Structure formats: structure tokens, C-alpha cells
Amino acid sequence: MKILNRFEGYPKHYTKLKLSVTCEDNNKKKVRVVTYVANPDYIREDLLPTKEYLDFILQGALEIQADETFLKLKDLPHFSTET
């Protein structure tokens, strides 16, 4: 979690929430998750994620064999830090 916290800018840019969610598969299993929510001072309509950040999330989703919803990340507006 330390690496992810640093990557997400916790606690300056984001607050961490611990939640219990129910999986949509057949067994309706409840799992504990952590999600990051942007702090109000860091929310703007014109902010976009980097392509690298979206690729990072997509790679993680593919590694855990998440559903195809995550494939939409490839089509989201973003900016690139590549030169």
C-alpha cells in the first residue's frame, strides 16, 4: 500500500476510503476494498489523467482478469507525458 499511496498522492491529493462491496458474479461475495477520492482542493473539470496512468490501471485490471469494462480506459481522454 505504501507504493500505491505515494503513486496516488495520498494524503495530500487523495483521501482513502475502505469499503465493503458485493461482487456481481454468481456467489455475490462481499470483499473489502480501498478506493481513493480526490480532496476538494484538487478537483477541476479540466484535469485529465495521463495515458501512462490509464495504462497502469488497465495493466492491473488485465493481471487480475477484471471484466471487459476496464478496456474502455484505452478510449478515455488523457494527456501524454511522452515526448
Secondary structure, DSSP 4 states (H G I P E B T S, - for coil): -HHHHHHHTTTTTEEEEEEEEE-SSTT--EEEEEEEEE-GGG--TT---BHHHHHHHHHHHHHTT--GGGGGGGGS--B----
